[in-house]
Amino acid sequence: MSTMTSAQPLTLRPPTQLAGRLFVGNADDAGTWTLHVLSDAGSDTLLVTRERRDLAEAMLRDAFPGHLIRADLIDALSREWEPPDGGFVLPADLVAGWALRWALDH
């Protein structure tokens, strides 16, 4: 079993640039959501779904790329946040901050 000592370099993945990054969701008349992410680099479609939980999971995975996202965190965001009819805009740093606060409390 190897252990880390202070002499060994620590390698970390650079954080996603969350400032200015926005999640934009639009719902059609049938209740299907299209989730986009907007950033300085442009825009991408992250997901098309009818499930609120899928929206929560996609936003969390985008905010914390390369990290394991716990199912109970996804469930908590899905329970506590209900997208308004028609559409929404959420700053990515707000989603990430909520997730970190939730993780500290649980």
N, C-alpha and C positions, 0 to 999 in steps of 0.2 A: 504494500500500500504506500503510495507516495503522498507526501504532505508538502504543502507550499511553505517556503521560508521567505523571509524578507529579502533575501539576496536574489530570488528568482523574479524575473520581470512578470508583471501582470498584464495580460492582454485583454482588452475590452473592445466590444463592438461599438463603433461610434453611434450615438443616439440619432434617432430620426429627427430631422429638423421639424419640430412641431409648430413653431411660431409661424403664423400666416397660413398654416395648412387647415383646410376646411373640409368637413364631410357635408355633402349635400344630398338629400334624399328627396325623390319625387315619386309620388304614387299615382298610378293611373286609376281610372274609374272602377276597375275590377279589384283594386286593392293590391296590385303588384308594385313593389318598391324597386326603384333603381337607385343604387348608392354610388355616388361619385366622390372622388377626392380631388380637391383643387389645391394647387401649390404654385410656387414661383416657377416650377419646371413645367407646368401645364396641368392637364386634367386626365384622369383615368376613371373608367367604370370599374368599381370593385365588385359589384354584385347586383343580380336581379333576383328578387325573392318575394314571397308572400309572407314570410315569417319574421316577426319582430326580433326573435332570438338571433337569427342569421345576421340581421343588421348590427346588433350589438357585438357579435363575434367578429364580424368583418372590421368594424371600427377599432376594436381592441387589438386585433392582429396587425392592423396597419399602424397603430400608435406604438406598438411594442414588437417590431419585426424581429424574427429570430428567437423569440422567447416563448416559452410554454405559457399558454393562457388557460388558467384553471376554469373548469366547467362551472364551478360555483360563482366565480366572478362574472362570467357571461350571463348566467341565470340572474344574478343580482342586478346587473345593468338592465337586462331585459324586463325585469319586474319593476324597477324604479323609474324607468324612462319609457314613456309612451309617445311615439312620434305623432305629431299633430296631423290632422286630416290634410291631405294634399302635398305636404312637403315640410322640410326642415333644413336648417343650416346650423351645424355645430362645429365650433373650433376644436381641432384635434387635441390641443393642449388642455381643453376643458375635460374631454373624455379621459385623457391620460391622468390628469389630476384627480378626477373622481375615482378612477381605478386605484391609484396609489393610496388615496385616503381610505377607501374601502378595505384594501389589503392591510393597512395599518390597524384598522379597527377590528379586523377578523383574523 
